[in-house]
Amino acid sequence: MIFFSIGKECDKKEAEYSKACSVARGEFQTFCKQLGIKGLQIKHELVDLVAELPSIYSRIAESVKPSNQAVEFYTEFVKFIFGKEHPGGCVPLLKYMIGTFIFQLINVLLVLCPVTLTEV
């Protein structure tokens, strides 16, 4: 009788664990899909994603450059409306991105990106 109840408990636990395993596997696949990886060789796939960052940031930098004329126009417009330059500057973050931020970030990533896999 005791063995029968222990067997039932074991079956219940096994069912719970297999359900939890299925849920965890589904969550893992969802996270992998969100990251755009297959999930087979996670370290390699993530390093490949990191290696793409400099080119992504270069494209961002190139797409922000044309807005420099719009920033200058807006700055002059604000000067015209208020009769003086705005004390905080106009769109300072965009000016910073156009100026140096993106290029500094790319240089940092190029130094950090040559990641080697020591544990595979």
N, C-alpha and C positions, 0 to 999 in steps of 0.2 A: 504494500500500500504506500509506504514512504517512497519507494523507488518510482512508483507511478506518478506521484505528485511532483517529485523532483524532475522526472522526465517532462511533465507538462510545463513546469517552470522553465526548463531549458529550451523547450520549443518556443515558448513565448518570448524568451530573451533573444533567441536566434532570429525570430520574426522582427522584433524591435530593432535589432542591430542591422539586419539586412535592409529594413526600411530606412534607418538613419544613414546607412551607406549609400543607398540610392539617392537620398536627398542631398548628401554631401557631394556625390558625383555630379548631380544636376547643377548644384551651385558652382562647382568647379568649372564645369563646361560653360556656364553662363559668364563667369568671370573671364575665362579664356576668350570667349566670343567678344566681350567688351574690350579686351585688350588687343584683339585682332591676332591672336595666336592659336595654334592647334592644341597646345598643351601636352605635346609628346616629349619635347626636349625644352623644358621651360627656360632654363638658363640661356641656352643658345638663342631661343626665340626672343627673349627680353633684351639680350645684348644686341641682337639685330635691330630691334626697335630703337634702342638708344643710339645706335650708329646712324640712324636716319635723322636724328634731331638736328644736326648742323645744316643739312640740306633744307629741312623744314623751316628753320629760322632764317636761312638765307632767302628763301622765297618770301617769307613775311617781311624781311627787311626791304626787299626789292618792291614789294607791293605797297609799302608805307612811303617809300621815297616820293612817288608822284603827288602825294597829299601835301608835300612841303609848300607848294604854291598856294594851296587852299589855306594852309595855316598862316602863311604870310598875309594873304588877302584878309583873313579874319582878324588878324592882329591889327592891320591898318584900319579895318572897319571899326574896331573897338576904339582905336585912337581917335578916329574921326567923330564917333558918337559921343565919347566922354571928353574929348578935347585933350586927353593925355593918355599915356600908356597905363594899362591896368596894373595895379601894384603886384599882384600875384603872377602876372604874365598870362598869356592866353594859351590854352591847351598845353600846359607844360609837359605832361606825360608824352603826348604825341611828339612834341619837339625833341624831347630826350630820346625817344625811340628812333626818330629820324636821324638824330645826331650820332649818338655813340652806343646806346644801350644794346641794340641788337648785335652790333659788331663785337662788342666786348663779350656778350653772351656766347656768340659763335666761337670766339677764340678760347674761352673757358671750356666749352664743350669739346673742341678739337683736342685740347690737352687731356680732358677726362675720358674722352670716348675710346681711345685705344684700350679697351677693357679686354683683359685676357681671362680665359676660363682655366682656372687651375684645378677646380674640382668638377669633374664631369662624370 
